[in-house]
Each structure stands twice: as C-alpha cells, then as structure tokens.
C-alpha cells in the first residue's frame, strides 16, 4: 500500500514537470509574439497616424505610461517604480497560483502561460522602454476601446478562461 502512494506521488511530480515545461514554452512563445508585434509597431507606425485595417480596426501607436486603459499616465519616477513593483508582484502571485494549481492539466497550464507570458511582455516594455507599446485600436463608429497590444489580448483570454473554468465548469483551479 505504501508503494502505491509513493508511485502516485512520483507520477504527480513527473506530470508537474511536464506541465511546467509546457508552461514555460507557451509563456516564452507568447512573450516572443508580443515583442515581435511591438517591435513591428514601433518601426512601422507613427504616433497620431492610425492605419485603417478593417472597418472596426486601426493600428495606432500609443506609448502607454500608465496601467490598463492608460490610467495613471501622470506621476513621474515614483509612479514608474510603483507600477513596475506592483506588476512584478502580481506576476509572482500568478506563478504561485500556477504552482499551487489543483488538478493540473495541459489546458489549464496553457491558460496560465497566456497570462504569465503577456504579463512578462508588458513588464519587459515598462522596464526597458519606460512605457508599454500599444497599437491595436478597436472601435465602433465614434466609440474607441482603449488601445491595447498582443500581451493584453493573451492576458484577457487567459483570465476569461480561468473565470469560465471556475464559474461555469465548477473546476477548482486554486
């Protein structure tokens, strides 16, 4: 009986190692896609000169010095330090939640990787550039959603799926 419990624990450890590998690979892919699109935007777009892509979509370069939706753009170096610190702490908590996840599987792992990879992409921008590069401008007539980026998209998709699993599927993630 004792050996069976030990074996089950070994299997759990091996599965977590596999999921951890998957987590970091997907996080890295999200980060690379995000940074590649931001580099493209910085090289091809001009602030204040939107490029119409579809009837509801422009590419519009924005240097977002605040947080989500451009809030807290003013504040100077203290604001920058606080935003970087808060974002890094939130990302550390995300990692802790991931490693404490109940009943891990590939889908949950990828969801957390979406959020983590996107968060790392935006942290990287803030630390290296002093702002987050945003360029996706979705709108309807005169209503424009705040400009965002690929990292924001992955974060949003990941969080929606986490909430979906917890609320509608009644899965215990944390």
Secondary structure by P-SEA (a helix, b strand, c coil): caaaaaaaaaaaaaaaaaaaaaaaaaaaaaaaaaaaaaaaaaacccccbbbbccccccbbbbbcccccccccccccaaaaaaaaaaaaaaaaaaaaaaaacccccaaaaaaaaaaaaaaaaaaaaaaaccbbbbcbbbbccccccccccaaaaaaaaaaaaaaaaacccccccc
